[in-house]
């Protein structure tokens, strides 16, 4: 079966659904190809910073998600080595400005985006196996034999992106760290205030965030040199739990109790991957109306908490660049077939190029900043540890807030094209 569609998005994750919804606000229909049988809602929740909420407001789902989330009051920072607090920063009033930060369940976020899309936008069980160029068109081959002829291909297909591979982007590398994550439930309720709590030092970065009054997400990022068994860790949750507890023996007991009460079935581990930041500057992130967004563009360590947030940014900015370029086509020229090259092809190409220009340095900065912050916070170097205990801990927190204070802009009023 062969079909035609102007814009194809590979991957129904955060960036893919956001881009599709944002494009719809310009009257541009897209087809989203998802390899799984349904929405990929694995993972517990995401911390969404100001840049994420601006993007969600731009696509019209921000207020809905706010109704089911509680705003965080601030960040509390402590030392893994001593257990003592090293700083605190309120989101409502600080020298870095006011910051809206909330915890949202990944499932709720994806469903909110999907709900606003026209029926039939997402094709599930649609795995892309190859992409070829045919004149001004792209041929997207699916595993079931279907071929989709399209003008634009947007890769939102994660770290192991087929689209990124087509563009020639190198495979993401190991960041030299792994992350253990858990979900603890408190049927009778917990007493932790709605803050972001983080402890770091000694090769470990441990933190937790209340999801609601009865559940808490926690994470433990660690240098691989601290665990000789890391290659098999994902299959041994009991060992993961014991490892985390051994690394946080000095922090307050009520905090370590979060890990202690976590069921082994709610613990997972994954090695952290990242794209070398200079690959973003030196390689093609867009070519011939084909581009990447989200983790396909800028996989990074989680130390900024910007994975999902920046994916939302990507989706809005990509749609705006394409949409604004499309709006500049005289209405009479859209699909008239009089030109050798369809005006839409030219407009889409220009839009994708503008997107690449706008996101290149931002993506570079996100990857580099995330790695640098993680390196400082988890370093075992004695000199860095000394500086961290004195003043670097709060400077790294300030960097997190600075990177989160980004505005992706608004989308134009909906305009329907025939």
N, C-alpha and C positions, 0 to 999 in steps of 0.2 A: 504494500500500500504506500503510495506517495501522496503527500499533502503539501500545501504551501501555507506559510505563516510569516508575517513580517519580522516578528521578534520572538526568538526562542531563548528561554532562560533554563539553564541546566542546574537543577537543585532547588528543592522547596524548603530550604532552611530560612534563617532570618533574613539574610541579604536578598535571596531570591524572591521571597514573598513580598518583602518591602519594595523591591524594584518593580515587581509586577503591579502592585497596588498603586505605587506612585505614577507609573506610566499610564495607568487607567485614568488618573486625574487629568491627563492630557488627551484623553480619548484614544489612547494607543493600546490596542489589545495585544497581549503576549501569551505565549504558550509555555507553561512551566513543566519541565520534565523531571520527575522524581523516580529514582531507581527503586525505592522501597514501596511496600504495598499501601502505606499510609503515611501521615505526617511523622517525621522523626522527632518524637517528644522525649527521647532518652535524656537523662540529666534532670536534676531536681529544680533548680531555680537560677536566675541570673540577677546580679546586682546591676541596676540600670542607673547611670550617672546623667548629669544634665544634658549632655549631647544626645543621649539616647531618647530622652523625653522630648527634646525639640524635634527629633526625627519622627517620633510617634505622633506628636501633635500635627506635624506636616501631612501625615497620611491619614489623620483623623481617628486614631484609636487610642490616643493618650489618655483622655478622660475616662474611657471605659476601663482601662487597666489601672488607673489610679484608684478607682472604687474598690478594687480588690487587693490593695497593697497599702502598707504603712510606711510613711516617710521616716528615714533614719535621722537621728539627732546629730550624729557625728562619728568620729573615728577615735578609738582608744588604742594606744600603742603601748606595748610592753616588751620586755626582754625575755627570750627563751632561756638565756643563761642564768639570769637572776630571779626571774619571775616578777620583778618590780616594774611598775609603769614608767614609761619614758616620755609620755606626752599625750595630749588630748586636744582635739580640734572639733569645734561645733560647726555644723553645716549652716545653721541659720545666720550666724554672725561671726565672721572671721576676716582677717586681712586679705584673704584670697577671694572674697566675694561669697554670695549666697549660692548654695549648691543643693539641687533637688536630687536625692538619692533614695531609691526604693528597691526592694527585692520582689521580683516577679517570677512566678513559675514559668518555666520554658514552655510547657504545654499550653498554658493560658495565653502566652504571647503569640505563639504560632497559630493557635485557633482564632485569636482575635484578628490577625492579619488575613487568614484564609477566609473567614466569614465575610469579609468585605469584597472579596474578589468575585467576578462574574462566574456563574456555574460553568464548569467545564474548562476552567483556566488551567487546572493542574491535571496532568496525566501521570497516574501512579504506575508502578511496575514498568517504568520506561527508562531503561539503562542505555546511555549513550556509549557507543563503542568506537565511533570514529567521526571525524569532521573533515570534509573536503571542500575545496573551492571549485565553483563552476561558473566562470564568468564573473558577474557581479553578485552571484548568489553563493550561499553556503549550503552544503548538503550534510545534514545531521543524520547519521545512521544509527538506528536503535538495535538492540540485541534481538528483537523479535522480527527484524527484517524491514520494518517501516523506515522510509526515508523522508525527511522533512526538508523542504527547500525554503530557505529563509534569507533575510537580508542582514539580520543581526543575531549574533550568538553571545550570550552573557553567561560566563561560567561562575556559578555560585555553588560549586560542587565540592567544597571543602579542601582539606590539606592534600589529598591525593587526587587533585583535579585533573580530569581529562582535558579540559579546555586550557588550563595552565601549561600542560605538557605540549599541547598543539602550538602554543605561543612560544615555546622554547624556554620557559622558566625552569630553573633547576629544581630538583626535588627538595623539599624542606629538610633541614638537618636536625639532629638531636641538639637540644639546648644544654645537655649535660645535667639535666635535672628531671625528676619525675614528680607527679602529683597524686597523692592519695586523697580521696574525697569520701565524705560520709554524710549520712542523714540521720539525725537523732530525734526521736519522738518523746514528748513529755505529755502523756494522756491527762495528767492533772494540771498541766501548765508549768512553764518555767518562769524564773524571776528576772531574766536578762532584759535590759532595756533595748529598744530598737536602735542599736549602734552597730558599727562595723568594728569588730575586735580583731587585733592582729598582734602576734608576738613573733619576733625574728632574732636570728643569731645562731652561731654554731652550725652553720650549714643547713639550717632549717627555717622555713617560713610557715608558721602555723596561724590560722585565723578561723573565725566563725562568724556567722550572721544569722540572727533569728529570721525565720521565714514568716512565722506568725506566733501566736501565744503558746502553741503546742509543738513546735518543730524548729529545729536548728540545722543549718548546713555548716559543715566544717571542711577544712582542707589542710593538707600538710605537704608543702613543696620541699623537696630535699635534693641535695647534691648526690649524684649517683655514686660518688666515692664513699658515701656513708652507708651504702647497702650493697654488699657483694652479691646478694641474692636477687637483685632487682629484675633480672631477666625473666624470672618465674613468678614475680610478685602478684601479677594480676589474677593468678589462679589460687592464691593463698590468702584469703581475707583475714584469717586468724593471725597470720604472721604480720600482715599489714597493720592490724590493730595493735599488736604487741610492739611493733617497731615505733609507731607514733607515740604510744605511751612512754616508751623508753626515752624519747627525745624531748618530752615536755614534763619531765618529773619535777622541775623547779617552778612551774607556773601554778597559780592557785588551784586548790583541789576541785572547786566547783567548776573550773574550766576543763580540767582533765576528765571530770565526770561525764562531760559531753561525749567524749570518745569512748569511755568505759561503757556507757549505756547503749551505744550504737550496735544494732544487730549486724552480724557479719554479712548478711545478705544485702545490707545497705552501704557496703564499703567497696570502693573500686579504685583502680590505679591505672595510670597511663603515663608513658614517657612524654615529656614536653617537646614539641617540635617548633621550629621557627624557620622563616625564610631569612637568608642573609640580607641585611638591609640594603647593601649596595647592589644586590640583584634587582631591587625595585628601581634604582636609578639608572642602571646600565642595560637592563634587559627590556624587552617589549612587554608591557602590561596590557597593551591594546594594539591590534593590527588588523587591518582590513575588516573593520566593523565587528571584530571579535575581541572581547575583553573579559576580565575576571573581577570578582568582588568578594568581600568577606574573607573567610579563611583561604579561599583559593588565591587571593591576592596577597594578603599580609598575615599569614599564620604567625603568632607571637606567643611568648610566655604569658601566663595569666597575671603577672605582677602589677599591671595597670588596671586590671578588671575591665578591659576595653574590647574583648573579643566580640561579644554580641553588640555592644554599643557602636563600635566602628562599622560593623556590618549593617546596622541601621543607617548610619551616615552614608555608606556607599550606595545603598539602594535609593535613597532620596536624591543624592547628588547625580547619580547616573541617570535617573529618570528625568531630572530637571535639565541636564545637558542635552539629552536626546529630545526631550519635549520642546525645549526652547528652539533648538535647531529646526525641528519639524514645523513649528509655528511660523517660521520665517518663509516657508514655501508658499507662494501665492496659491490660494485655494483652487484656482482654475487649472494649476499645473499638476495637482495631486492625481496621479493615476491617469493622465490624459494620453500617455503613450506616444506623444509627439517627439520627445527627445530620445536620442540614442541611449542615454543613461536616465533611468527613472529618477526624478528629483528627490524621491524619498530615499533612494540609495545614497545620494550625495549628502542629504541632510542627516541621515543616520550615521554615516561615516564621520561627519564633522562633529556630531554630538558625542560619539564614542571617543574621538580624539580629545575633545575638550574635557571630558571626564578624566581621561588618563593624565592630562596636564594638571588638573585640579587635585587629584588624589595621590600623585606620585610622592610629593614631599611629606604630605600628611601620613601616608603609609610608612614611609621611611622613618619618620619621627616616632610613630607608635611602636614599631618593632624595636628600634634602638633604645627608646626610653624604657620599655618594658624589660628588656634584657639588663640594662644598666641598673635599674631599681632592684630587680631580683638579685643581681650580683652583689650589690651593697648590703641588702637586707639579710642575705643568707651567707655572706662571706665568713670564712673561718680565719682569714688573715688577721693577725694580732693588731696591726696598725689600723686596718679598716674597722676592726671591732672597737678599738679605742675611739676612733672618730665617730663611729655610729652611736656609741653610748653617750657621747658628749653632745652631738648636734645633728649628725647625718640622718638619724631616724625620722625626725620631723621634716627634714628637707625632702626626703623621699616621699613622704605623705603629701607635701606641698606640690611635688611634681605630678603626683596622681591627680590632684585637683586641677592643676593647670591644664593637663592633657584632656581632662573631662570637660573643660569649659570651652567647648567648640560649638559653633552654630552652623548647621548644614543648610540653613535657609528655608524658605517656604516654596510651595508649589503654586503654579498659576491656577486660576479658576478653571474648573472643568470645561473642556470644549470638545464636543463630539464631532467626529469626522465621518462622512459617509464613505 
